[in-house]
Amino acid sequence: MDMLHTTAAVPSDQPVDVVAMPPSVNRDWLQAQPALVRRKPDASLALDFSNTTQIDSAGLALVWFLADSWERAGRRVVVRNAPEHILGMLRTWKSAAPTTVPAAAVEPNVFVRLGDAGAAFWEQCTLALSMLVEMLYWGSFGLRKRRDLRKGALGDQMYQLGFKALGIVVLLSFLIGIVLALQSALFLKAYGAGIFLAQMIGWAMIREFGPLMTAVILAGRTGSATTAEIATMSVNEEIDALRTMGINPIQFVVVPKLWAITLTMPLLSIIASAAGILGGYFVSVFYLDISSSLFWGELVKYIPFGDVSAGFIKSVAFSWLIIWIGTFYGFKVRGGAEEVGKETTASVVTAIFVIIVADAVFSFVL
């Protein structure tokens, strides 16, 4: 019985204190024996059950408490003359309090943490690439199976993702064009090169700032909305309900968003570039005193078609990144409203970071 012993287990040369147990070892008897509970384990203890016929859970807890206390003090508790049914109860019952303290968990070293982080990152990358392949398949070849496409979903998503973002895109691009033109005009005017402002602002807005700022705005607006919508559907088990009905959730939910932002974001980028150029035009006319005809003539002369095509390619790639990242984080959610908020925030941060990295890569390629 682990810490309980028989009489033969105690050496004869060691002192043994004998306690005669009553006929009924119960809670009432235990409350009348406070000295037994507070007794110091300075000698081995023998519990004589010769007269005992009944024992309840309080008595069993007392025996195991004494056995644990005496064991930690290097002493022994001996059970004498106990009936068979009491011995059986002692063998199968232990106190709810743990007799040993669990060892403290070993903190992993830096190599273990790095390995765990690398394995988790690889797993997330695998899941993200799998999501991208599924999106591209159901958005292209999978369109032949139109059973899971909602009627009118594409037009509704183009309105929600594109048209509703038009105001904020135009306003911010116009202001960015003004700020960029003003900062550049300060130096160009000092050297008498104000005429070059037209081609500079046109090149910057068409090739870089137009697609980039539109992507950042849509990452915060459309990307977060996509993540929150899909995450809420997952939390409310609507995604599981679609699968139960045999409907592919990627084709039903994601594909309309994918094609809507693919069609609307290049248009928004063009409008954003035009708004930024318009801001530069006002600076050129009212600050540098350049005529309108000269500004537009220089702009058309030095903006090649390659810059326009580069901006178009960037806008399409950025739109796919926004929907891909928003969808991935949306399907990741497991839990409640708190997880929806966390994944939505992570989606926006990741999308903006990836867009800037992709823009840097495009600067070397295009």
Secondary structure, DSSP 8 states (H G I E B T S, - for coil): -TTEE-GGGS-TTS-EEEEE--SEESHHHHHT-HHHHT---SSEEEEE-TT--EE-HHHHHHHHHHHHHHHHTT--EEEES--HHHHHHHHH---SS-SS---------HHHHHHHHHHHHHHHHHHHHHHHHHHHHHTTGGGG-GGG--TTHHHHHHHHHTGGGHHHHHHHHHHHHHHHHHHHHHHHHHTT-GGGHHHHHHHHIIIIIHHHHHHHHHIIIIIHHHHHHHHHHHHTTHHHHHHHTT--HIIIIIHHHHHHHHHHHHHHHHHHHHHHHHHHHHHHHHTS---HHHHHHHHHHT--HHHHHHHHHHHHHHHHHHHHHHHHHHHH--SSHHHHHHHHHHHHHHHHHHHHHHHHHHHHH-
